[in-house]
Amino acid sequence: MDWKNSGYLGTIMVMVLVLCLNIQAQNLVPNPSFEEHTECPDGPGRISNANPWFKVRGSCDYYNVCGTDGFDIPVSDAGGGYARTGQAYAGFKIWCVNSISGVNREALGVPLIETLVEGEVYRVEFYLSMLDSIWYSSKNIGAYFSSTQPESNIDSIESYEPQVRYEGDFITDKEGWTSVSGTFVAQGGERFMSIGNFDKFEDTETLFVPDGGVYRPQQPVYWSCAEYFIDDVSVVPDSITSVQEVVDMERSYKLYPNPNTGTFTVELNFQDNEMAQLLIWNLAGQQVHSQMLGRGINALEMNAAKGLYLYGITVSGVTRWTGKIVVTSEQ
């Protein structure tokens, strides 16, 4: 078996890199799994019970094992299910043809523990599970970071451009939890995070999912919505500097700029009888770039989508240096 080129080796390498590079990273989201609460939920729109979470748009629901009147766990008016961790989660609409409240989308928000630092790279992740009782799923999900709390009217929400957008397939899993994640470079001063659909109603992509909801003759489109439970929200600083540099007695390297648009430079020094190579993986462990390196300045170009990647630089077959590289936009 060719271990050097196997996907298995790439996956192991990525796992090791993630563990080494993210150790001691602090989650900047308070009450990330909605466990702490001032009161048990006993009706719709109780997201503020999970202090310090708040509604940015619409009502945004709160579910807890101590809840009543259809907002308990694991069985609720929305269909229920167990939390990913702990005993609580929240719920919000991404898109809705009609609803009792008349609101066709919702967004929830939270003040961060610390203000984001200019130029720092942050990784955002949260988990979604589709409501059992809903007929539609959607892709239009994002996280928006701002220095002040966003206004809660529909026109202002559509004018915000989320720094992190979901890029995957329609989330239709009603039994488990699907990860939504991404990275971005902070402008500096961001203190609030809002999660929801920031696109116009007509631009929202939806997919009909059968076997959901209960038909109500008096409310024929009541469940014609895309709505999700949300749990385990995190915003974690990534330990990346603009110039990554390691020097030992006989070898040294620099990689810059980082973040970049896929074009970057590696300055490398090694002995005459050695060979060097750059390997880059995505977070799924798949190798997306491989290139031999010469001594001195190497001007490199990687054709890759926006996102976070992991790299290793080998010298004579030995991995000497590892790190993260962030592509901020496609070329």
C-alpha positions as CSV (number, residue, x, y, z in Angstrom):
1,M,0.0,0.0,0.0
2,D,1.3,3.5,-0.9
3,W,1.0,5.2,2.5
4,K,2.4,8.5,1.3
5,N,-0.4,8.9,-1.3
6,S,-3.3,7.2,0.6
7,G,-6.3,9.2,1.7
8,Y,-5.9,7.4,5.0
9,L,-2.6,9.1,5.6
10,G,-4.0,12.4,4.6
11,T,-6.9,12.1,7.1
12,I,-4.5,11.1,9.9
13,M,-2.2,14.1,9.1
14,V,-5.2,16.5,9.2
15,M,-6.4,15.1,12.5
16,V,-2.9,15.6,14.0
17,L,-2.6,19.1,12.6
18,V,-6.0,20.1,13.9
19,L,-5.3,18.8,17.4
20,C,-1.9,20.5,17.5
21,L,-2.9,23.8,16.1
22,N,-6.2,24.3,17.9
23,I,-5.1,23.3,21.4
24,Q,-6.2,25.7,24.1
25,A,-8.4,27.7,21.7
26,Q,-11.1,29.6,23.6
27,N,-14.7,29.6,22.4
28,L,-15.8,33.2,22.3
29,V,-19.5,32.3,22.4
30,P,-21.1,32.4,25.9
31,N,-23.6,29.7,26.7
32,P,-22.8,28.0,23.4
33,S,-25.2,25.0,23.9
34,F,-28.0,27.0,25.5
35,E,-27.8,25.2,28.8
36,E,-27.8,28.2,31.1
37,H,-31.3,29.7,31.4
38,T,-33.2,32.2,33.5
39,E,-36.5,30.3,33.1
40,C,-37.7,27.1,31.5
41,P,-39.4,27.7,28.1
42,D,-43.2,27.6,28.2
43,G,-44.1,29.1,24.8
44,P,-42.7,30.4,21.5
45,G,-40.1,33.2,21.2
46,R,-38.3,32.4,24.5
47,I,-34.7,32.6,23.2
48,S,-33.9,35.3,25.7
49,N,-34.4,32.7,28.5
50,A,-31.0,31.3,27.4
51,N,-29.1,34.4,28.4
52,P,-27.3,36.2,26.7
53,W,-28.9,35.0,23.4
54,F,-31.4,37.3,21.8
55,K,-33.7,37.5,18.8
56,V,-32.4,39.5,15.9
57,R,-35.4,38.9,13.8
58,G,-38.7,37.1,14.5
59,S,-39.3,35.2,17.6
60,C,-36.7,32.4,17.8
61,D,-37.7,29.5,20.1
62,Y,-36.0,27.9,23.1
63,Y,-36.2,24.2,23.9
64,N,-35.1,22.5,27.2
65,V,-35.8,19.3,29.0
66,C,-37.5,21.4,31.7
67,G,-39.8,23.1,29.1
68,T,-43.6,22.9,29.0
69,D,-46.4,23.5,26.6
70,G,-44.7,22.0,23.6
71,F,-41.2,23.4,24.2
72,D,-39.7,20.4,26.1
73,I,-37.1,17.9,25.0
74,P,-37.1,15.2,23.5
75,V,-40.8,15.7,22.4
76,S,-42.1,19.1,21.4
77,D,-44.7,20.7,19.1
78,A,-41.9,21.0,16.5
79,G,-41.2,17.3,16.6
80,G,-38.4,17.3,19.1
81,G,-35.3,15.2,19.4
82,Y,-32.3,15.1,21.7
83,A,-29.8,17.9,22.0
84,R,-26.4,17.3,20.4
85,T,-24.9,18.0,23.8
86,G,-26.5,18.8,27.1
87,Q,-30.3,19.3,27.6
88,A,-31.2,22.3,25.5
89,Y,-31.1,23.9,22.0
90,A,-32.7,26.8,20.1
91,G,-34.9,27.0,16.9
92,F,-35.2,29.5,14.1
93,K,-36.9,29.8,10.7
94,I,-34.7,30.2,7.6
95,W,-37.6,30.7,5.1
96,C,-41.4,30.5,5.4
97,V,-44.2,30.9,3.0
98,N,-46.5,31.7,5.9
99,S,-46.5,31.4,9.6
100,I,-48.8,32.3,12.6
101,S,-46.5,35.3,13.4
102,G,-46.4,36.5,9.7
103,V,-42.5,36.5,9.9
104,N,-40.9,34.7,6.9
105,R,-37.5,34.3,8.5
106,E,-35.8,34.6,11.9
107,A,-32.3,35.2,13.2
108,L,-30.8,34.8,16.6
109,G,-27.8,36.6,18.0
110,V,-25.3,36.7,20.9
111,P,-22.7,39.1,22.2
112,L,-19.2,37.6,22.1
113,I,-17.0,37.2,25.2
114,E,-14.3,39.3,23.5
115,T,-14.1,41.8,20.7
116,L,-12.5,40.4,17.6
117,V,-9.0,41.5,16.6
118,E,-8.2,43.1,13.3
119,G,-6.4,40.7,10.9
120,E,-7.0,37.7,13.1
121,V,-8.6,34.5,11.6
122,Y,-11.6,33.0,13.3
123,R,-13.3,29.7,12.8
124,V,-17.1,29.6,13.2
125,E,-19.1,26.4,13.7
126,F,-22.6,25.4,14.8
127,Y,-24.8,22.4,14.4
128,L,-28.2,22.2,12.8
129,S,-31.0,19.6,12.8
130,M,-34.1,19.9,10.6
131,L,-37.4,20.1,12.5
132,D,-39.4,16.9,12.1
133,S,-42.6,18.8,11.4
134,I,-41.3,21.0,8.6
135,W,-41.7,20.4,4.9
136,Y,-38.7,22.3,3.5
137,S,-34.9,22.6,3.9
138,S,-32.7,25.5,2.8
139,K,-29.1,26.4,2.0
140,N,-29.3,30.1,2.9
141,I,-27.6,30.1,6.2
142,G,-24.9,32.4,7.4
143,A,-23.2,34.1,10.4
144,Y,-22.8,37.8,10.5
145,F,-20.4,39.7,12.8
146,S,-20.9,43.3,13.7
147,S,-19.6,45.9,16.2
148,T,-23.2,46.7,17.3
149,Q,-26.4,44.7,17.5
150,P,-28.1,44.5,14.1
151,E,-31.4,46.2,13.6
152,S,-34.3,43.7,13.6
153,N,-36.3,44.9,10.5
154,I,-36.3,42.8,7.4
155,D,-34.8,45.4,5.1
156,S,-31.7,45.9,7.2
157,I,-31.1,42.2,7.6
158,E,-31.1,41.7,3.8
159,S,-28.4,44.5,3.5
160,Y,-26.0,42.6,5.7
161,E,-23.3,40.4,4.1
162,P,-22.5,37.4,6.4
163,Q,-18.8,36.7,6.8
164,V,-19.4,33.0,6.9
165,R,-21.9,31.3,4.6
166,Y,-23.0,27.6,4.4
167,E,-21.7,26.1,1.2
168,G,-22.9,22.5,1.4
169,D,-25.9,20.5,0.3
170,F,-29.5,21.0,1.7
171,I,-29.6,20.0,5.3
172,T,-32.3,17.4,5.6
173,D,-31.2,15.3,8.6
174,K,-33.9,15.2,11.2
175,E,-32.3,12.5,13.4
176,G,-28.8,13.9,13.8
177,W,-26.9,17.1,13.6
178,T,-25.1,18.7,10.6
179,S,-22.0,20.9,11.1
180,V,-22.0,24.3,9.5
181,S,-18.5,25.9,9.6
182,G,-16.2,28.4,8.0
183,T,-13.4,30.9,8.6
184,F,-13.0,34.6,8.1
185,V,-10.6,37.4,8.8
186,A,-11.9,40.0,11.3
187,Q,-12.0,43.7,10.4
188,G,-11.6,44.5,14.1
189,G,-14.2,45.6,16.6
190,E,-16.8,42.9,15.9
191,R,-18.6,42.1,19.2
192,F,-21.9,40.5,18.1
193,M,-22.7,37.4,16.0
194,S,-26.0,36.9,14.3
195,I,-27.1,33.6,12.7
196,G,-29.8,33.3,10.1
197,N,-30.8,33.9,6.5
198,F,-29.6,37.3,5.2
199,D,-30.7,36.8,1.6
200,K,-33.9,38.1,0.0
201,F,-36.9,35.9,0.1
202,E,-36.9,35.3,-3.7
203,D,-33.2,34.4,-3.6
204,T,-33.6,31.7,-0.9
205,E,-33.0,28.2,-2.2
206,T,-35.4,25.5,-0.8
207,L,-36.0,21.8,-1.2
208,F,-39.3,20.0,-0.5
209,V,-38.8,17.2,2.1
210,P,-41.7,14.7,2.3
211,D,-43.0,13.1,5.4
212,G,-42.9,16.2,7.5
213,G,-45.6,18.2,9.2
214,V,-49.2,17.6,9.9
215,Y,-51.8,18.9,7.4
216,R,-54.1,21.5,9.0
217,P,-57.1,22.4,6.8
218,Q,-57.5,25.7,8.6
219,Q,-53.8,26.5,8.0
220,P,-52.8,24.8,4.8
221,V,-49.3,26.3,4.6
222,Y,-48.5,26.4,8.3
223,W,-45.6,24.0,7.9
224,S,-44.4,25.3,4.6
225,C,-41.2,26.6,6.1
226,A,-37.5,25.7,6.4
227,E,-36.7,25.7,10.1
228,Y,-33.8,24.3,12.2
229,F,-32.8,23.5,15.7
230,I,-29.3,24.8,16.5
231,D,-26.8,23.7,19.1
232,D,-23.1,23.9,20.1
233,V,-22.1,27.3,18.6
234,S,-18.5,28.3,18.6
235,V,-16.2,31.1,17.4
236,V,-12.6,30.1,17.9
237,P,-9.4,32.2,17.1
238,D,-7.1,30.4,14.7
239,S,-3.5,30.6,15.6
240,I,-2.3,32.1,12.3
241,T,0.1,35.0,11.8
242,S,0.7,37.0,8.6
243,V,4.2,35.5,8.2
244,Q,4.8,32.0,9.4
245,E,8.5,31.3,10.1
246,V,10.5,28.5,11.6
247,V,14.3,28.4,11.8
248,D,16.6,25.6,13.0
249,M,20.3,25.1,12.7
250,E,20.3,23.9,9.1
251,R,16.9,24.6,7.7
252,S,14.4,27.5,7.7
253,Y,11.1,28.6,6.0
254,K,8.7,31.5,5.7
255,L,5.2,31.4,4.3
256,Y,3.4,34.7,3.5
257,P,1.0,36.3,3.1
258,N,-1.4,34.3,5.2
259,P,-4.4,34.7,4.7
260,N,-4.2,35.1,0.9
261,T,-6.2,34.6,-2.3
262,G,-4.4,31.4,-3.3
263,T,-1.2,33.2,-4.3
264,F,1.6,33.1,-1.7
265,T,5.3,32.8,-1.2
266,V,7.5,30.2,0.5
267,E,11.1,31.1,1.3
268,L,13.0,27.9,2.0
269,N,16.5,27.0,3.0
270,F,17.9,23.5,3.2
271,Q,21.0,21.5,2.5
272,D,22.4,20.8,-1.0
273,N,21.6,17.1,-1.0
274,E,17.9,17.5,0.2
275,M,14.6,17.8,-1.6
276,A,11.6,19.7,-0.4
277,Q,7.9,19.4,-1.1
278,L,4.7,21.3,-0.1
279,L,1.5,19.4,0.6
280,I,-1.9,21.0,1.2
281,W,-5.1,19.3,2.5
282,N,-8.6,20.4,3.1
283,L,-10.3,19.7,6.4
284,A,-11.7,16.4,5.1
285,G,-8.2,15.0,4.7
286,Q,-8.1,15.3,0.9
287,Q,-4.9,16.5,-0.7
288,V,-5.7,19.5,-2.9
289,H,-2.2,20.7,-3.8
290,S,1.3,19.3,-4.1
291,Q,4.4,21.0,-5.3
292,M,8.2,20.6,-5.2
293,L,10.1,23.5,-3.7
294,G,13.5,24.9,-4.5
295,R,15.9,26.7,-2.2
296,G,15.2,30.4,-1.9
297,I,12.0,32.1,-2.9
298,N,9.1,30.0,-4.3
299,A,6.2,32.0,-5.8
300,L,3.2,29.6,-5.5
301,E,-0.3,29.6,-6.8
302,M,-3.0,27.2,-5.5
303,N,-6.4,26.8,-7.3
304,A,-8.7,26.4,-4.3
305,A,-12.0,27.7,-3.0
306,K,-12.3,30.1,-0.2
307,G,-11.7,28.4,3.2
308,L,-9.2,27.0,5.7
309,Y,-6.5,24.4,4.6
310,L,-3.7,22.6,6.4
311,Y,-0.2,22.2,5.0
312,G,3.0,20.3,5.6
313,I,6.5,21.0,4.2
314,T,8.7,17.9,3.9
315,V,12.5,17.9,3.5
316,S,13.9,14.6,2.2
317,G,10.6,12.9,3.0
318,V,10.5,14.1,6.6
319,T,7.7,16.5,7.6
320,R,9.6,19.5,9.0
321,W,6.9,22.1,9.3
322,T,3.1,22.2,9.5
323,G,0.5,25.0,9.6
324,K,-2.7,26.5,8.4
325,I,-3.3,28.5,5.3
326,V,-6.5,30.6,4.7
327,V,-7.8,31.4,1.2
328,T,-10.0,34.5,1.6
329,S,-11.5,34.6,-1.9
330,E,-11.3,32.7,-5.2
331,Q,-9.1,34.2,-7.8
